[in-house]
Amino acid sequence: MKVVQIMRKPNGIVFSIEQLFEDIRKGLPDDIDVEAYVNPYSSQGMWRRLAGMIRVIWHQGDVNHITGDVHFPEYFPSAK
């Protein structure tokens, strides 16, 4: 099973959720393929959010776990 954790672009100010999910990735069983997809755009402004929503279409797994404040990719359903 492939799990993709969709994460916000790091901003250097807040990072606790990233550390939490890094620990979760390390603790998952070996039969779970987990990827951390980091949104390359900040979640500020309509165009950056739209670009992030489009890019996430190509980074999908069997399970897509949206973390932190990047909730906007959920508006485009999985292409699978």
N, C-alpha and C positions, 0 to 999 in steps of 0.2 A: 504494500500500500504506500502511495506517495502522499505525503502531507506537505502543504506549502503554507508557511507562516508569512503573511503579508504584513510588512512592517513599514513604519513611517521613515521618512528621510531623517537621518540624525541631524540634530541642530546644535549639539554641544552644550545645551542647557539642561534638558531633561533626558534621562537615559535608563530609568529604573525598569521600564517595561521591556526594553531590549535585553537587559541583563537577566531578567526573569525567564524570558523565552529562550535565551541561550542555555540556561541551566536545564530547561525542559528538554531542549533538543539533545543535550548530552545524556539525559536520563531515559530517553526512549529506547525500547528494545531494538535490536539490530535488524529485525525484519520490517521495520518502518523506515522508509526512505523519507527523510525530512529535509526540506529546503527553506532557507530564510530568504524571501524575496524582499529586497529593500526598495521602496518606491523612490525613484530618482528625483522626484519633484516634491517640494514642500506643499503642505496642505493649506496654502493660502492663495486665494483667488480662483475664479471659475476656470480659467484656461489651464492652470497647473493641475487642478483636480481632474479636469476632463482628460488631459494627457495621461495622468496616472491611471485613470479608469481604463483607458484604451490599452495601455501597456500591460496591465495586469491580465488581459485576455490571453496573452502568450505565456503566462506563468501560472498555470493551473495544475492542481493535483487531483487526486481522488477526494481529498479533504482539503478545503481552503479555509485557513483560520486567519481571519482579519484581526490584527492586534493594534492596540493603541488608538490613535485618533485618525487612522486612515480608513474610516468606515465607508467612504464614498465608493470604493471599487465594487461593493456589493450590488450596485445598480446595474452592472453588466453581468448577466448570469454566465456560468461556466460554459465554455464552448464545446465541452465534451458531451 
